[in-house]
Amino acid sequence: MQFDHSPKVRELMQRVEAFMDAHVYPAEQAYFEYVEQAEDRWTIPPVMEELKQKAQAEGLWNLFLAEFEDFGYGLSNLEYAPLAEIMGRSLIGAEVFNCNAPDTGNMEVLARFGTPEQQARWLKPLLAGEIRSAFAMTEPGVASSDATNIKCSITRDGDDYVISGRKWWTTGAPDPRCKILIVMGKTDPDADRHRQQSQVLVPMDAEGVKLLRPLTVYGYDDAPHGHAELVLDNVRVPVTNLIGNEGDGFAIAQARLGPGRIHHCMRLIGCAQRALEMMCRRTESRVAFGRKLSEQGSVREDVANSACEIEQARLLTLKAADKMDHNSYKDARDMIAMIKIVAPLMAQRVIDRSIQAHGGGGLSEDFFLARAFSYARYCRIADGPDQVHMASLGKQLIRRHNGQAE
């Protein structure tokens, strides 16, 4: 693996860093104040649309789409990783560059598996940042960490599919710009357990789509984007809304989640790096018991441990990205499991130390730390909980070291 970034990537890193310094960080307070003070929390802060227009004008747009030069920069996962880290330093950063989840994963699905008609209707406006999307897989009635448990039914009826089920943690569905859902459900409950599922495009305004409530994460509703619980009550869509073929849903989900997990981990590393830098500045400016906090031994240990853990996670994630670029998802899944285990927990620890160094302020809305901690904790469940990745990785390693096929 080559650890030095190419001139192309270094130039993009400099441009994204400059844009973040000049525009994104200064806009954070205005963004969140708008949400808190708005009569309707589910409206979009004008500053976000202004930032998106500036980023698009500067050509800092759709940087994430690996392998698809027709739709984006055509960067590899390894090339995109440091850019995701820089964007991840702000909780509003990725959206500014149209590189935010779940739209990134949904756009990759449409770019890779969508028909020309599906791409024209949904991918094109997503790439332009004109609409948002959501991915409806998790269900409240089953342990959705095992995707084969999904109960939502997708039944063929002539030229239509009829979809019925209950979903939750459908990130982005409460957003007023969300126009399309990718719904995971079962088209054939009697097929092989990994061939029962399919994915279907469902417009948010389709009859029978009912948004029940936005969910909260540690008390945050993450407005105006949010996470929805919704019901699909005999929703009817044309069979042309099927992505790929019937039974491809599980494989498409795995293809979607591979790059998405790298994106999440690099954004988390950016959050953790910013929290570390804030901790260093805060402890140098505060005095307690006759000494700066930065002179306290335990504080220095927290700083040192945080720096080590961040760099370990960063290098591991870059290696996973490189392996993904040069191998299939199946061949890279061990490294992807490792980073999904390591990066969110690392970020949670580092952000928590920074909160502690900030005292009561760290728990408040005055700093980005409380929201960042919530994001890190949420990511230990999103895209598969820790235990699933540890079980999968452990199984792979045991088989590998016993000469068994994985």
N, C-alpha and C positions, 0 to 999 in steps of 0.2 A: 504494500500500500504506500502511495506517495502522499506524505503529510503536507507538502508545500502546495498551497493553492495556486492555480494557474493565473496568469496575468488577467485573463477575462474575469475570473471569480474575484480576484483582489480588487479590480476596478469596481465591480458590482458591490462588494462589501463596503468600499469607501463611499460609494454613492448612497447606499441604503443607510449607512451610519450618519452621513451628513444630513439626509432627509429626516431621520429620526431626531437628530439634535435640533434641527431648524424648525421642524413642524410638528412632529408627533408628541414628544415629551411636553412641549409647551401647551398642547391642546388637551392633555389628559384631564386637567381639572375642569375645564369648560365642558368636556364630554360628560363626565359623571355628574356635574352640577345640573346640567340640562335634564338628565334622566331623573334625578332626585326631585327637581322642582317642577317638572312638566305635569300638566293636568292629566295627561295620559302617558304613563311610563313606557308604553309600547309604541312610541313614535321615535323617529330617528333623529339624533342630534344633528343639526345642520353642519356642524364642524366636521363630522365624519364624511359627508358627501363632498365638502370642500377639499378635505385631505385626499380623498380618492381621486378627485379630478386633477389635483396637483401631481400625485404619483403617476397617474396615467399619462399626463402631459410630459413627464420626465422619462417615460419608458420604463418605469419601475413597476411592472404590472405582470401578473400571471407568471411569476418566476419559478413556480413549483413544478410545472408539468414536465417531468422527466420523459425523455424520448419523443416528445411531440413538438417538433419545431413548428409545425403548422399552427399550433395553438398557443405556444409560449416561447420561452427562450431555449427549450431543448436541453436544459441542464440535467446532468446526472444527479442521482440522489446525493452523492458525495459533494458535488458542486453546490447543490442547493442548501445543504445542511448548515454551513456557517451563516447563510442569509436568514434561515429560519431562526437561528439563535439570536441574531441581532433584532429581528422583528419581535421575538418573544420577550424581549426586555420590557415591552409595554403590553399591557393586556388589551389594548386596542390596536396594536401595531400590525398584526397580520392582516386584519381586514382592510387597512389603508392600502395595501398592495394587492388586494384581491387574492390573498394567500391564506385565507382563514378556513378552519374546519367548521362545519362538515362539507362546505362547498368544494374544497380541494379534492377530497375523496370522491365526491359525487361527480365532479368534472372529470376526474381520471376514469371513473367507471364509464361515463358517456363517451369519452375519447377513445377508450379501449374496446368497449363492448357495444356501444350504441349504434343504431342504424343511422344512415345519413339523415333521415327524417327526424329522428330523435335528437340528433346533434343540432340540426337547424332550429328546431323548436325550443330546445332547452339548453343545450351546451353553449350556443352562441350568445344568448343573453346573460348566462352565468359568467362567461368569459369577459363580457363587457361590463360586468358589475351592475347590471340593470335589475336583476332579481337575485333572490337568495333561495336556498334549498335546504332540505332536511333528509335524514336517513332514519327510517322507522324500522328498527329491529327489536329492541328490548321490550319485554312484556312484563307487566306486574304479576301475572299469575303463574309464571314459571321461572326457573333459574336460567336466565338468558345467557349466562356465561357459557353455557352449552347450547350453541345455536340450533342443534338438532331438536331442542325442546320447544322451539317456536310453535305456537298453536294457531296463529292467524291463518285463515283459510283463503286460498286463491282458487276459485272454481271456474272452469271453462263453461260458458253458456253461449253457444253459437259463436258469434264474432266478438264476444265480450268476455272479460273476466269479472267475476263478482267476488269482492274482497270483504271479509268480515273478521274483526279482531280488535283487541285493545292493546295500545302501545304506550310506553312512557319513556322518559329520558330521550325524547325525540328533539335533540338540540336544534334550535333555529326555527322550529315550527311556529312559535308565537310571534316571530318577527313579521311585521306587516309587509315586508318585501318578499317573504317566503311564498313562492308560487308552485313549487313542485316537491313531492315526496318520492323517495325511493323506498318502497315497502318490501320487506322480506317476509315471505309467508310460504305456506306449504301448498304445492299443487298436486302432490301425489304422496299421501301419508303411507302408502304401502311399498314405496320404492326403497332402495338401499338408503340407509339413514343419512348419507351425505348427498343423496340425489332427490330428496323429498322437497327441497326448498327452491323457490324461484324469487326473482326480484322484478317488481313491476313499478312503472312510473304512474303516480297518482297525483293529479292536480289538486292543490289545496282547496280550490273552490268546487271540487266534484261533490255532487249530492251524496250525503251520508258521511262526509268527513266532519267530525265534531271535535273541536278542541275543548277539552274539559277544564284544564287549569294549567298555568305555568307552575313548575316545581321550583323549590328553593334548594340551594346548596349552602349549608351552614348559614341559613338566613338570607342569603343573597338570591334574588330572582334572576340575576344576570340580564335584566332588561337593558336594551330593547330586543335582545336576541333570544335568550331564555331557553328553557327545556320544558317540553310539553308532555302532558298526558292527553291522549286522544283516543277516540273510538272511530273505527271504520265500520259503518253500519250498512252492509250490503252495497258497498260502493261499486259502481259499474264503470269499467274503462275498456277501451277496445284492446283486442289481443295484440295489436301493433305496439302497445305500451310495454310489452314484455321485453326485458333486457336479456339478450342472448337467447338461450333455449330453456325450455322447462327443465328443471333439475340442476341448472347452473348456479343457483343462488349461493350455495355454500362456497363454491370455488371463486365466484366473483367477490364475495365478502372477504375471502382471504387475500385475493389480489388487491383489493381496496385497502385493507388494513395494514399491509406491509409498509408501503411508503408513508401512510398516515401515522403509524407508530413512530417512525423516524422523525416526522415533522413535529409530533407532540413532544418527543424527548428533547429535540433541539430547542424548541420554544421554552421548555421547562429549564433547560440549562441556561438560556438567556435570562429567565426570571431569577434563577439562583445566583447568577453572576451579578446581576444588578443588586440583589439583596446583600451580597457580600460587600460590594462597593459601598452601599449605604451603611452597612455595619461598621466598616472601617472609618468612614467620615463621622458617623455619629459618636463612636467611642473616643475619637480624638477631640471632639468638641464638648464632651461632658465630663464633669468632675464630681467624684463621690468619695467621701472619706479621705479627703486631702490629696487624691491622685486622679489623673485622667483615667477614665475607664480603659483606654487603650494601654495603660500601664499595668492593668490587673492581669495576673497570670492566666486566669481562667478565660478572660476575653481573648487574649492572644492565642490560647489553645483553640477556641472556637473559630477564630479567623483562619488559623493554620489548617485545622481539620476541614473547614469548609472549602478552602482553596484546593486541597488534595482531592476531596470528593468530587468537586466540580470537574477538575481536569480528568480524573479517572472516567467519569461518566461521558465527558466530551469525547475522549479518545475512543471509548468503547462504542459510542454512537457513530462516530465517523467510520470506524472499522465495519460496523454493521451496514452502514450505507454503501461502503465500498464493496462488501460482499454481495449486497443486493444488486449492485450494478453489474457484477461479473458472473452472477449465478441466478438460478431461479429462486422464487420465493421459498420453495421447499428446501433448497440447499442453504438459504440464509436464515431459516426460521430459528435456528439456535441462537444466533447473534441478536435477532430481533426480540426474542424472548428475554435475553439477558438485559438489553437496554430498557425494555418495558418494566422489568423488575427493578432495575437499579435507578434509572433517572427520576421517576416521580418521587420515590422515597428519599433520594438524595436532595431533591429540591425542597421537599417538605422539611427535612432536617435543617438545611441551610437557612431557609426563610424563617423557620421557628427561632433559630439562634439570633437572626437579625431582629425579629420582633422582640425578643428578650432584651437585646441591647438598646432598643428604642423605648423600653419601658411601656407605660400606658399608651404612649403615642403609637406604638407599633400595632396596637389592637384597634386603632381608630381608622376613620376614613381619611385622615390627614396624610397617610402614606399608602403606597400601593401594596404593602406587605400583607395585610389581612386578606385582601382579595386574591393575592398571589398564592397565599397558603391554601385558600379554599380551592383554587384551580389545581394546585399540586395534589391535594388530597383526592379531589374528584378524579384526577388522571390515574390514580391507583386502582380505579374501578373501570373507568372508560376504556374502550377497546380491549376489554378482558381484564379481570381482576388479577392481582399478584399471584394468587394461588393457582390460577389456570396456567399462567406462564411458567411458574415454578414446576408444576406437575408435568407440563409438556417437555420442558427442558430436561428435567430429571429423567424422564422416560427415554428421551433421545440419548442422553449421555450413558445411561445404564446399558442400553442396547448397543451403542457404539463400542463401548469398552468390553463388551462380551461377544463382539463379532457378529451381532445380529443386524438384520436389515432394519433401517429406521422407517 
